[in-house]
Amino acid sequence: MTAPLYTAAMLSTVPNAPVQLPNDPGTSHAYRLLDELGIAVRAPKTSDDTLGCWARSGAMWLTGDRQPLEILSPLASSARGALLALQSLSPLLQKTFPATFSPECLLGERAAIAGYRRNGNRNCGNSSELLSTRNGVVALNLPRPEDWEQLPALLSRGTAANWPQENNWAQLGQCLAQQNTEDLLELGQLLGIAVANAANPEPPASWLKHLHPSVACPPSQPPLVVDLSALWAGPLCGSLLSMTGARVIKVESRNRPDGARLGPQPFFDLLNGGKSSLALDLPNDAGILQALLQQADIVIESSRPRALRQMGIDAVQLLHQKPGMIWTSITGYGRDRELAIAYGDDAGVAAGLSKELFELTGRYLFCGDAIADPLTGLHAAIATYALWLQGKGGLLDISLCAVTQYCRQHPTEPTSAERAEARQRVLTAPRIEAAAPRARKPTTAAKALGADNRQLHQELNLSC
């Protein structure tokens, strides 16, 4: 006899009374999030410690080159506020998330495990660099060998004959100096290469688009979550939902498993420990995946929409068949721009973080380590959970770039004098000491690829 999928005692409910938030540096952001998501919240008292959050997070330690850099955007307090909002709806998460680990430290967690350091105009993972073009500055992210192999198609005819070998950033910089920014952005999109405009960031966009909404009765049992995502943002969302009591099944392709499996094992364990593992031979097993998705209450995915459509899987059709189901789609710039890919570092650049650092220091620099990823994972989790608790289904279109833009917004916009004061501090010495990144210790190892195939096929009656 198989164990039950859910434990009723694990279920949270929408609070009957308005949520009372503590006096905390993340309270303003938590209030804004819950209010936008339809959860009643009492007007909070707030603690203004934006810089302290930034310094504690590890992200300040990872920003800059000669010294850690302050930034005016309240990124760390936004991360703290997103987890605070989620904890306010889930008593279980209050117990499962380590009380001694500050939520803002999620921003530096990967760097702590991988041993990354601040790297100036090169990202911490050494896959991306901020490079001058003929008429601007771009962040070019090339994490895969095949990205370097496509450079001749990205470079103009005059430079392609001398296209750089892998990891030759100096030669690549010489080539890009002859290119127009607009051409690089257009060709990068066509080739599936991540390129972001640092000098002219993306215009503001909504961080959350709730499409094809539906309404169902508030849930009576914790959700079954199918996690199709990879790398950082989506798996973090799934991990946080698991901490609220959800049953999470991580689905990977045998031919192309989550690339994070090749990274530091403790980091992969943090994001995927506690999830069941189902490995499929895709696209041949598309029917099995379809059968699983039809049983899901929540789906998390971070692929281009066309990838699933090519297998005959239509998110909108599934949502219409099951009112109250939530499909959380995480992309670089939104589902309507599925050709434009992004990773956490270049998405932060596109959101304006490097431009902000340029205004403070006179140099284009990276901010933190792939900072858009943990910010997006946190916000995807609170959006998904808050709407699911209310029985509000639909397609949640969440982008790395727009979430980072949202987190840059100040409760009270700094004055020109405050900006000038910050610029002077940055050019002399930090006002506060930056803490090195730190990470939680995994409590459960992630499952081996496909470790639960037999059990899940039997338990959920998966077949074509």
N, C-alpha and C positions, 0 to 999 in steps of 0.2 A: 504493500500500500504506500503510495507516495505521500510526502508531507504536503500539507495545505500550502497554497501559494501565498496566503495572506494571514496576518494575525490581526483580528479586529481591534485589539487593544492598542495597536500601533497607529491607528487612524487619528489624524488631527481634524478639527472642524473649524469652520469660519467662526471667529469669536462673535458672541452675541452682543457684547459691549464694545465700544471703540477701543482699539489697541492703545495701550499706554506704553510709550517707549521711554527708556531710561535717558538720563542726562548723559550724553555720550558724544564724542566727536563725529560719529556717523549718523546721529539722530536726524539731522536735517535731510540727508539723502534718503534715509529709510522712510521718513514721513512722506517725502515726495513720491517715492516708488509706490508705497502702499496706497496712497491717495489716487494715483494714476491707475492702479490696478483694481480699484473698486472696493478696497478694504477700509472701513471706517477707522480713523486714527485721531486721537486727541492731539491738539496742538502741543507740540513738545517743547520742553526746555532743551536748549542745545549747549554743548560745550565746544567752543571754537579752538580746536587744536589741530588745524589742517597741516601745519608744518611739522608738528610732532608726529602725526600719523605717517607723513611722508618719510621722516627720518627713521622711524621704527620699522617701516615696511621692508627695508632692504632695497627698495627700488631707487632711493636716493643714492645709496652706496654704489649702485650699478649705473648711475647717470653721470656723464662727464668724462674727463680723462685724467687730468692732474689732480683734481679734487672732486668729491661728490657735489652734485649740484641741486640746489633748491629749485622748485618749480611752483608757479602760482596756482596752476590748475589743481583742484582738490581730488586728485586721482585716488590717493590712499584712503581718504575719509569716505569716498564714494564706495570703494571696495568694502570697507568696514560697514558702511550703512546697508549695502545690499545683503550681507550676511545677517546683520542685525534684523532686517526686515523678515528674512526667511526664518530666523530663530523665533521671531515673535509669533509666527503661525505654526511652528512645530516644536512642541515641548521635547520631542524625542531628539531633534537636532541639537537642542541646548545641552543634552546629555552626551551625544555622540561626538560633537565637535570639541576638540581639546580645550578645556577652560584656560589653560596656560598659554595657548597659542593665539596671538592677536590676529584677527581676521585679515588686516591689511598685509600681513606677512605672506599671504598667498601670492602676492605679486612677485616676491623674490624666491619662491619655493624651488622652482626648477634650477635657478642659478646656484642656490645653496647646495643642491645635490650634485649638479654637474661641475661645480667649481668655477663657474663663470665670473668674470670681472668686468668692470666698466671698460669700454673700448672706444670711446670718442665717437668718430663718424663711422665706425664699423660696429655692427651689432654684436651682442655678447656671444652668440653662437657662431660668429665668423662666416655667416652665409649671405650677409647683406652689407652694402656700403652706400653712404650718401656721396654722390658724385656730381660734379658740375657738368652741365650740358652747355650748348651754345647760348641758350637763353634762360637758364635756370638751374635748378638742382633737383635730382631725383634720388629716391632710394630704390636700388635694384636688388632683389632678393633671389638668390640662386642656390637653394638648398640641395638640389638633386643634380647628379652628373648630367642628366639629359637637358637640364636648363642651360648649362654651359655649351652643350652640343648645338643648341639652337641659336647661339649668338650670331652666327653669320646671317641668319634671317632677320635678326633684330637690328644689325648694324647696316649703315648705308654702304653702297657699292664701293665708295672710295676708301672705306676702312675695313671691309670684310676680308680683304686679302690678307690682312695682318691681324685677324681676330685672335684674342688672347686664349692661351691655354688655361685649363681649369685652375682657379685660385690665383691667377695673375691679375690682381686688382689694379695694379699700377698701369698695366697695358690697357686694361679695359677702360680705365679712366681717361686715357689718352684718346681712345676711340669715341667715347661718349661726348667728349668735349667738342666734337665736330657735329653732333646730332642736335636736332630740335626736340625739346621736351614733348611737344604734342605728338610728334611722330613716334617717339619711344612709348608713350602711353597707348597709342592706337595699336602699334605692332605688338606690344607686350600683351595686350588683351587678346589679340588674334592668336598669338602663339602660346598662351597659357603661362606667361612669365609675369611674376609679380613686380610691377613698377608703380611707384607712388610719387606724386608731385609734392616736393617738400616746400618749394617757394610759394606755391599757390594751392593750399590744401582744398579738400573736397568741400563743397557748400554744405551747410547744415542739413541733416536728414533725420527723420524720426527713428529712434533707436528700436522701436517696437511697432510693427504693423500687424494688427490682428485681422486676418483675412478669413473669409468664409465662416463667420461666427455661427455657432450653434449653442443651444441651451439644453441641458439635461438636469435631472434631479441631482442635488449635491451627492457626492459619492458616499457609499456606505462601507467601502473597504479600500485599503491602500491600492495604488495603481500598479498595473503591470507596465513597465517601461522597456521599450526596445531601443537600445542605443546603437545606432548605425554610425556614429561619429568617430573621428580619429584625432590624434594629436592632443590638444590641450583644452580648448574651450568647451567642446561638446562633452568629452569625457568628464571634465570637472562638473558640468551641469548634472550629468548622470550620477556621479559620485555623491553630490550633495542631495539629490533626490533619494538616493539609497539611504543616506543618513536620516531622512525623514520617515523611513519605513517602507519605501517603495521596493518592489521586486524588480531588479534591473537585469536585463539580458543583453550582454554585449555581443553584437553580431559582426563578424569579420569575414572577408573573402579569403579563402585559402591561398589564392594566387597573389593577393595584395592585402595582407593584414595591416593593422594599424602600424604606421611607421614609428610610433613611439615605442614599440616593442624593441627597436634597435637602440634606443637611448638608455639612460641610466635606469636600471631595474627598480630601485626604490621609488623613483618618480612615477613610473608606470604602475607600480603597486598602489601608490597613493590615489591615483585617478581611477583605477579599475579593480582594486581589491574589493571583495564583497559582491561582485557582479558574476552572474553565470556567463559561461563562454560558449557560443555557438559559432562554428566555422562552416561556411557554405562554399560550394563550388559554383561561383557566380560567373556568368549569367545562367548556367545550366540549372541551378537550384532556385531560380526565381520563383517558381511555384511554391516552394517551401517557405521562402521569405514572405510571399504574399499571404500564406496561411497564418504565419506568425503575426504579421501586421494587422490582420483582421481581428486578432484577439487582444491587441495592445490598447491600453488606455492613453498612453503617451508614447510618442516616437520622437527621438532626437536624431537629427542627421545633419551632416556638414558637407555633403557632396553637392556638385552642381545638379540642379533639378533634372536636367536631361539624362543624367546617369541612371536614375531610377526609371524614368519614362522609357528609356531604351530597353528596359527589362519588362515593360508592360505594367509597371507599378505607378499608379496615379494617386498622389497624396489627396487631391481634392475629392476624387471619387470615394476614397476610403473615408474621408471626413463626412461626406454626405450620407454614407451608409451607417455611420455610427455617431449620432449626435453626442456631444460632450467629449469626444476624443480630441486630444491636442497633438498637433504635429509641429514640433519646434525645429525650425530650419535655421541653421547658423551658416552664414556666408560672409565673404569679405566685404561686399558693398550692397547686398540685398539681392533677392531672387530675380528682380527685373534686370539685373546686370550680371547674369550668371557667367558670362565670358570673362569678366574681370576678377581674377583670383587675388587673394591676399593672405599673408601670414601675419602673425601678431606684431612683428616689428614694423613692417611697411604699412600696415593698417594704422598704427599709431602715428606714423609720419603723415599719412593721408588725412588723419584727423586733426593735424595741426600741431603736434607736440614738438617736432623738430623746428618748426617755424617759431614757436614760443621760445624755445631755447636759443634760437638765433637772435631773437629780439633782446634776450637777456645777456648773451655772451658775445654776439657777433659771429658765431660759428653754428653750422648745422650739425647737430649731434643726435644720437639715439637716446630715447628715454626708457630706462629700465630694460628688462628682458622680455621681449614679445608681449608687452604690457597689455595689448588689446585682448589677448587670449584669456587671462584670468578674469579681467574685468567683464568680458562677455560671458564666460562660463557662470559667473556669479549672477549676472543680471538675467541670463536665460533661465537659471534655476528659480529665482524668485518669481519671474513672470509666469513660468509654466506652473509652478506650485500654487500660486495665488489664484490663477484662473481655474485650475483644475478643482481646487477646493470649492469654488463657487458654481461648479457645473458648467463653466463657460468654455466650450470647445472651439476649435478652429485652427487655422494655420498661423503660427507665430513666425513672422519674418524678421529675423534679428541679424544685424550685421556688425562685424568687428569694428569697422570704421565709425558707424553711427553711435554705438555704445560708448566708444572712447570720447566722441564729441559730447555726448550726454554727460559723461563723468567730468568733463572739463568745465561744465557750467558752474558758476559760483552762486551760492545762496545770496551773497552780496558781492557784486562785481567790484574788483579792486579799482581804486581811483588812479589817475595818472601819476599822482605823487607816490602812491604805494608801489606802483610798477617801477618808478624811477628808483625808489629806495631798494626794492628787491634787486634791480639791476646792479646797483652799487655794491650790495652785499655779495652778489655772485662774483663780481669782479675782484673782490678783496678776499673774503674768507667766509665760510659757512657760518650762519648764526647758531646752528645747532649741530651736534655731532651725529653723523649717520651711522646707524647700526648695520652690520654686515647681514646679508640674507640668512635666513634660517628656515628649516623645513620641519614639518611633522614627521614622526616616525610611523611608517605603515603598520597598521594593526593586523592586516590580512594581506597575504600575497595574492596577486592577480592570478587567475586561472591560466593554465596553459591553453594555447589555441585549440578550441574545439573540445575542451575537457568535459563539457556537459552535453555533448551531442546526443548520446544515447538516452540520457535521462529526459532531456527536453523533447525529443521526438516522441517518447512514450507519454510523458506528462501532458503535453499540449497537442498531441495527435497531429504532428506536423507531417504533411504529405502533399504531393502535387495534386 
